[in-house]
């Protein structure tokens, strides 16, 4: 779970709200406010739940101080015409009910967020953007799912539940973060969903087929308006990317030269590892160097190991590897849980 102010606050308040003598009353009040479309007075809450007026008064005061309920409106009393406050769930209160299964608030959060997402989509025409692989619908499906919605709420807190403007602002921020993620930024705020994960000792794909923020970044990059942000980011990052790639090139040549010699190492260092690579020339060496990481097999489906006498490549799909790399590398085809099922020798022998 991504740690936000709301998640920290919820962890602390969980001990206050749902433990001790008041937990039942707290839950009943939140459930009543959750399922009632209009804000309620303390008297109406008392009658609806069969609670003492003093209990409701005390609980509303406590829940208000904790930020779970708030005064939505007020009406004049029938007799003395004094203002009577009407209470409803605050955005953080709705956020909390989504995280407490017994309160069943996740459905209301889903309707709220998806209504805003639909309008935001219409404003920018996101569902009309064409991408090489489906991106909009998978992202929308993720956002609408229980897992995706809770990850979204854990990442951005209760703010997107505060109203249309707040939700739209959050979605705009998401697109910016998606573009940054697409350009390789390390963003601890975003959950590592849709990645390969270890489950009971075996490495498997997690529930999401792709990281939703990468899908959102892909949509933005192909969007008529947001694509301009993508271009600007590319230009801004170009100088430092060029430097990183130069450093990576020198390191990769040095490592590959040990088993393959300088000439072949120089050639492979600037040769795309995958046949379908469509990135600019800058970044090839940096990308190839990343395959030397111990985690590369489970991050990208491929890992390169350089030894004194050979270069070995572990891969789930040998057909996606560039033929020039296959000429000089020993391939180990991996199946499911990381076990090699066959070995393919290099096509050329390095003398």
MARMAR-349545 format. One record per residue (C-alpha): residue in one letter; x, y, z. Coordinates in steps of 0.05 Angstrom, whole numbers, plus 5000, padded with zeros to 4 digits. Example, Ala and Ser with C-alpha at 12.3 -4.5 7.8 and 13.67 -1.06 7.14 Angstrom:
! residues 2
ATOM  aa    px    py    pz
ATOM   A  5246  4910  5156
ATOM   S  5273  4979  5143
//
This chain:
! residues 351
ATOM  aa    px    py    pz
ATOM   X  5000  5000  5000
ATOM   X  5024  5069  4983
ATOM   X  5030  5111  5047
ATOM   X  4991  5176  5044
ATOM   X  4967  5222  5099
ATOM   X  4899  5188  5095
ATOM   X  4927  5118  5103
ATOM   X  4968  5139  5163
ATOM   X  4907  5175  5192
ATOM   X  4863  5116  5179
ATOM   X  4911  5068  5213
ATOM   X  4912  5111  5275
ATOM   X  4838  5123  5276
ATOM   X  4821  5050  5264
ATOM   X  4840  5041  5337
ATOM   X  4794  5098  5358
ATOM   X  4735  5084  5312
ATOM   X  4727  5009  5310
ATOM   X  4752  4986  5378
ATOM   X  4724  4997  5447
ATOM   X  4654  5012  5471
ATOM   X  4637  5062  5416
ATOM   X  4656  5020  5355
ATOM   X  4586  4995  5343
ATOM   X  4555  5065  5348
ATOM   X  4609  5094  5302
ATOM   X  4596  5041  5250
ATOM   X  4521  5048  5252
ATOM   X  4524  5124  5244
ATOM   X  4573  5119  5185
ATOM   X  4530  5065  5152
ATOM   X  4467  5107  5160
ATOM   X  4500  5170  5130
ATOM   X  4530  5127  5075
ATOM   X  4464  5099  5050
ATOM   X  4424  5164  5060
ATOM   X  4427  5211  5000
ATOM   X  4412  5273  5041
ATOM   X  4447  5300  5103
ATOM   X  4414  5285  5169
ATOM   X  4403  5321  5235
ATOM   X  4426  5290  5301
ATOM   X  4353  5279  5319
ATOM   X  4339  5242  5253
ATOM   X  4401  5199  5264
ATOM   X  4378  5184  5335
ATOM   X  4309  5163  5312
ATOM   X  4335  5124  5252
ATOM   X  4383  5082  5294
ATOM   X  4344  5080  5359
ATOM   X  4403  5113  5396
ATOM   X  4399  5161  5454
ATOM   X  4404  5234  5433
ATOM   X  4464  5244  5479
ATOM   X  4500  5185  5447
ATOM   X  4489  5211  5377
ATOM   X  4510  5282  5397
ATOM   X  4574  5254  5428
ATOM   X  4590  5209  5369
ATOM   X  4577  5263  5317
ATOM   X  4623  5310  5354
ATOM   X  4679  5258  5357
ATOM   X  4670  5237  5284
ATOM   X  4670  5310  5263
ATOM   X  4735  5324  5300
ATOM   X  4767  5263  5266
ATOM   X  4745  5289  5197
ATOM   X  4697  5233  5180
ATOM   X  4632  5273  5181
ATOM   X  4619  5346  5167
ATOM   X  4562  5396  5169
ATOM   X  4532  5397  5100
ATOM   X  4475  5445  5111
ATOM   X  4428  5473  5165
ATOM   X  4353  5483  5171
ATOM   X  4312  5524  5221
ATOM   X  4282  5487  5280
ATOM   X  4206  5481  5278
ATOM   X  4195  5515  5345
ATOM   X  4249  5565  5359
ATOM   X  4274  5572  5287
ATOM   X  4346  5564  5311
ATOM   X  4393  5534  5258
ATOM   X  4397  5458  5262
ATOM   X  4460  5429  5229
ATOM   X  4453  5372  5179
ATOM   X  4509  5321  5177
ATOM   X  4538  5277  5122
ATOM   X  4601  5239  5107
ATOM   X  4663  5281  5094
ATOM   X  4708  5259  5036
ATOM   X  4755  5226  5086
ATOM   X  4695  5191  5119
ATOM   X  4675  5162  5051
ATOM   X  4748  5142  5040
ATOM   X  4747  5104  5107
ATOM   X  4682  5068  5091
ATOM   X  4714  5042  5027
ATOM   X  4769  5010  5067
ATOM   X  4723  4978  5119
ATOM   X  4688  4919  5086
ATOM   X  4634  4919  5139
ATOM   X  4614  4990  5119
ATOM   X  4607  4974  5044
ATOM   X  4629  5044  5024
ATOM   X  4670  5020  4964
ATOM   X  4608  5019  4919
ATOM   X  4592  5092  4931
ATOM   X  4665  5110  4921
ATOM   X  4665  5071  4855
ATOM   X  4603  5107  4830
ATOM   X  4632  5174  4850
ATOM   X  4700  5164  4818
ATOM   X  4674  5131  4755
ATOM   X  4623  5186  4743
ATOM   X  4678  5237  4747
ATOM   X  4724  5194  4703
ATOM   X  4670  5188  4650
ATOM   X  4661  5264  4647
ATOM   X  4737  5275  4647
ATOM   X  4742  5225  4589
ATOM   X  4689  5263  4550
ATOM   X  4724  5330  4561
ATOM   X  4790  5305  4532
ATOM   X  4764  5249  4487
ATOM   X  4811  5198  4519
ATOM   X  4770  5139  4495
ATOM   X  4780  5162  4423
ATOM   X  4856  5158  4427
ATOM   X  4886  5102  4385
ATOM   X  4944  5064  4416
ATOM   X  4984  5005  4389
ATOM   X  4954  4961  4442
ATOM   X  4888  4973  4480
ATOM   X  4902  5023  4536
ATOM   X  4840  5064  4553
ATOM   X  4793  5006  4569
ATOM   X  4844  4966  4610
ATOM   X  4860  5029  4650
ATOM   X  4786  5042  4661
ATOM   X  4773  4970  4680
ATOM   X  4830  4975  4731
ATOM   X  4803  5039  4761
ATOM   X  4734  5009  4767
ATOM   X  4758  4944  4800
ATOM   X  4761  4937  4876
ATOM   X  4836  4929  4874
ATOM   X  4848  4987  4827
ATOM   X  4800  5034  4862
ATOM   X  4831  5021  4930
ATOM   X  4901  5031  4901
ATOM   X  4877  5096  4870
ATOM   X  4848  5119  4936
ATOM   X  4911  5097  4974
ATOM   X  4954  5136  4926
ATOM   X  4914  5201  4922
ATOM   X  4876  5198  4988
ATOM   X  4806  5226  4999
ATOM   X  4816  5289  4956
ATOM   X  4786  5261  4891
ATOM   X  4723  5245  4932
ATOM   X  4715  5318  4950
ATOM   X  4678  5337  4886
ATOM   X  4683  5342  4810
ATOM   X  4738  5395  4810
ATOM   X  4780  5355  4859
ATOM   X  4771  5291  4818
ATOM   X  4788  5326  4753
ATOM   X  4851  5356  4784
ATOM   X  4871  5286  4808
ATOM   X  4861  5256  4739
ATOM   X  4904  5311  4708
ATOM   X  4958  5295  4759
ATOM   X  4952  5221  4741
ATOM   X  4965  5236  4668
ATOM   X  5027  5276  4686
ATOM   X  5051  5219  4730
ATOM   X  5036  5169  4675
ATOM   X  5079  5208  4626
ATOM   X  5135  5214  4677
ATOM   X  5130  5139  4690
ATOM   X  5133  5127  4615
ATOM   X  5197  5168  4611
ATOM   X  5229  5124  4664
ATOM   X  5219  5167  4726
ATOM   X  5222  5130  4793
ATOM   X  5157  5150  4826
ATOM   X  5148  5117  4895
ATOM   X  5079  5149  4900
ATOM   X  5053  5101  4847
ATOM   X  5040  5028  4867
ATOM   X  5078  4974  4829
ATOM   X  5014  4943  4801
ATOM   X  5013  4901  4739
ATOM   X  5085  4880  4749
ATOM   X  5114  4810  4757
ATOM   X  5111  4788  4830
ATOM   X  5132  4730  4873
ATOM   X  5075  4686  4896
ATOM   X  5088  4626  4940
ATOM   X  5159  4622  4916
ATOM   X  5142  4627  4843
ATOM   X  5148  4688  4798
ATOM   X  5082  4702  4763
ATOM   X  5046  4760  4731
ATOM   X  5003  4799  4780
ATOM   X  4929  4810  4767
ATOM   X  4937  4871  4723
ATOM   X  4962  4855  4652
ATOM   X  4999  4922  4651
ATOM   X  5017  4977  4698
ATOM   X  4956  5023  4692
ATOM   X  4999  5086  4696
ATOM   X  5041  5063  4637
ATOM   X  4976  5052  4599
ATOM   X  4953  5122  4618
ATOM   X  5021  5150  4596
ATOM   X  5013  5114  4529
ATOM   X  4944  5145  4519
ATOM   X  4972  5214  4536
ATOM   X  5031  5206  4488
ATOM   X  4983  5192  4430
ATOM   X  4934  5247  4451
ATOM   X  4932  5310  4408
ATOM   X  4939  5356  4469
ATOM   X  4975  5314  4521
ATOM   X  5023  5290  4467
ATOM   X  5054  5359  4469
ATOM   X  5073  5347  4542
ATOM   X  5105  5281  4521
ATOM   X  5146  5317  4468
ATOM   X  5168  5370  4517
ATOM   X  5189  5317  4568
ATOM   X  5229  5282  4514
ATOM   X  5266  5346  4496
ATOM   X  5278  5364  4569
ATOM   X  5305  5295  4585
ATOM   X  5348  5288  4521
ATOM   X  5413  5318  4547
ATOM   X  5415  5277  4611
ATOM   X  5392  5215  4573
ATOM   X  5448  5225  4524
ATOM   X  5498  5229  4581
ATOM   X  5469  5167  4615
ATOM   X  5472  5129  4550
ATOM   X  5545  5148  4539
ATOM   X  5564  5123  4608
ATOM   X  5523  5059  4597
ATOM   X  5556  5048  4529
ATOM   X  5626  5052  4560
ATOM   X  5607  5005  4616
ATOM   X  5573  4955  4570
ATOM   X  5631  4953  4521
ATOM   X  5679  4941  4579
ATOM   X  5638  4883  4605
ATOM   X  5622  4850  4538
ATOM   X  5695  4856  4515
ATOM   X  5717  4804  4565
ATOM   X  5684  4744  4531
ATOM   X  5670  4773  4462
ATOM   X  5726  4821  4446
ATOM   X  5725  4896  4434
ATOM   X  5697  4895  4363
ATOM   X  5636  4852  4378
ATOM   X  5624  4888  4444
ATOM   X  5624  4955  4410
ATOM   X  5574  4930  4359
ATOM   X  5526  4898  4408
ATOM   X  5528  4957  4456
ATOM   X  5490  4999  4406
ATOM   X  5447  4943  4377
ATOM   X  5375  4940  4403
ATOM   X  5364  4877  4442
ATOM   X  5292  4868  4419
ATOM   X  5272  4863  4347
ATOM   X  5212  4908  4355
ATOM   X  5247  4965  4391
ATOM   X  5220  5031  4365
ATOM   X  5257  5079  4410
ATOM   X  5308  5130  4384
ATOM   X  5381  5110  4380
ATOM   X  5395  5147  4445
ATOM   X  5379  5099  4501
ATOM   X  5399  5033  4468
ATOM   X  5461  5023  4511
ATOM   X  5424  5044  4574
ATOM   X  5368  4995  4558
ATOM   X  5416  4938  4542
ATOM   X  5456  4951  4606
ATOM   X  5392  4944  4647
ATOM   X  5386  4872  4625
ATOM   X  5448  4856  4667
ATOM   X  5408  4870  4730
ATOM   X  5393  4808  4773
ATOM   X  5319  4828  4773
ATOM   X  5316  4838  4698
ATOM   X  5286  4770  4682
ATOM   X  5225  4785  4724
ATOM   X  5221  4859  4707
ATOM   X  5226  4852  4631
ATOM   X  5227  4777  4615
ATOM   X  5301  4775  4598
ATOM   X  5368  4775  4635
ATOM   X  5439  4778  4608
ATOM   X  5495  4745  4647
ATOM   X  5567  4759  4626
ATOM   X  5620  4708  4645
ATOM   X  5694  4703  4629
ATOM   X  5682  4657  4570
ATOM   X  5611  4671  4546
ATOM   X  5549  4714  4547
ATOM   X  5486  4678  4570
ATOM   X  5415  4704  4561
ATOM   X  5355  4678  4599
ATOM   X  5289  4693  4564
ATOM   X  5217  4673  4562
ATOM   X  5213  4687  4487
ATOM   X  5275  4677  4445
ATOM   X  5239  4700  4382
ATOM   X  5235  4772  4407
ATOM   X  5311  4778  4413
ATOM   X  5351  4812  4357
ATOM   X  5387  4763  4312
ATOM   X  5454  4800  4321
ATOM   X  5452  4785  4396
ATOM   X  5434  4712  4383
ATOM   X  5497  4705  4340
ATOM   X  5542  4712  4400
ATOM   X  5499  4694  4461
ATOM   X  5478  4628  4491
ATOM   X  5403  4628  4502
ATOM   X  5367  4594  4560
ATOM   X  5293  4591  4547
ATOM   X  5255  4598  4612
ATOM   X  5186  4572  4628
ATOM   X  5137  4599  4681
ATOM   X  5172  4592  4749
ATOM   X  5242  4609  4724
ATOM   X  5266  4540  4702
ATOM   X  5307  4531  4639
ATOM   X  5273  4483  4590
ATOM   X  5323  4486  4533
ATOM   X  5389  4518  4513
ATOM   X  5405  4548  4445
ATOM   X  5478  4555  4427
ATOM   X  5507  4619  4395
ATOM   X  5506  4620  4319
ATOM   X  5577  4644  4316
ATOM   X  5638  4622  4356
ATOM   X  5681  4677  4384
ATOM   X  5754  4661  4374
//
